[in-house]
Amino acid sequence: MANSKRDLFLKRRLRVRNKLRKQADGRARLSVHRSSKNISVQLIDDANGVTLASASSLEKDLGVVGKNNVEAATKVGKAIAERAKKAGVEQCYFDRGGFLFHGKIKALADAAREGGLKF
């Protein structure tokens, strides 16, 4: 039986999350979500179940409200790197969810790395 696009996405997301869970050593997780209109990212401490920092293309001060393109992803990546430094986080795992590491997701990751995050 053929899997739907959504089923394949969920399978991919669980596969990525389980690999991260196996190697978890207390580092935070940088979780990315991409919708059709926006992109958002959270820095999550799984040990305590707390969000340490977050950034989204919905924030007015980033100047990309309602945009979901590589430029918006780059600005969100830079913003999360700055906020992670303020929260005292330098190293984390990159949780791309079920999204392929390509295009907007790659642009966000590269911008976060340039901002000083290591993953």
C-alpha positions, -999 to +999 in steps of 0.1 A: +000+000+000+014+034-010+022+058+019+007+093+017+030+123+016+021+131+052+028+096+064+063+097+048+069+131+064+059+118+099+081+087+094+111+109+085+105+132+115+104+103+139+136+089+124+154+122+128+141+127+164+150+092+175+186+095+162+189+127+182+175+111+213+200+083+212+230+106+212+215+132+236+242+143+261+224+173+277+228+196+247+198+216+235+179+208+204+173+234+176+139+224+163+127+238+129+092+241+117+083+253+082+048+260+071+036+272+037+037+309+049+062+310+077+093+294+093+100+292+130+127+277+152+130+268+189+160+260+211+147+233+234+162+218+266+147+183+265+160+173+299+139+200+316+113+203+288+119+241+285+121+263+254+153+284+259+149+307+229+128+310+198+126+329+165+100+331+138+093+349+105+061+362+122+082+386+143+078+422+131+113+433+141+129+408+117+111+425+088+100+394+070+064+389+083+045+365+062+075+355+040+087+320+037+118+322+015+155+317+018+160+354+029+135+350+057+151+317+068+185+334+069+172+362+091+155+338+115+187+317+117+208+348+126+182+358+152+182+324+169+220+324+171+219+357+189+192+346+213+210+313+220+241+332+230+221+353+254+206+321+268+242+308+273+239+280+246+268+274+222+263+238+212+231+221+201+216+194+179+199+205+147+165+189+145+152+194+110+120+175+117+108+158+086+120+185+063+148+178+039+181+196+046+178+217+015+168+253+005+153+272+034+163+247+061+199+247+049+199+285+047+186+287+083+212+262+095+241+281+078+230+314+092+228+299+127+263+285+123+276+319+111+260+334+142+281+312+164+260+281+171+278+248+168+259+216+157 
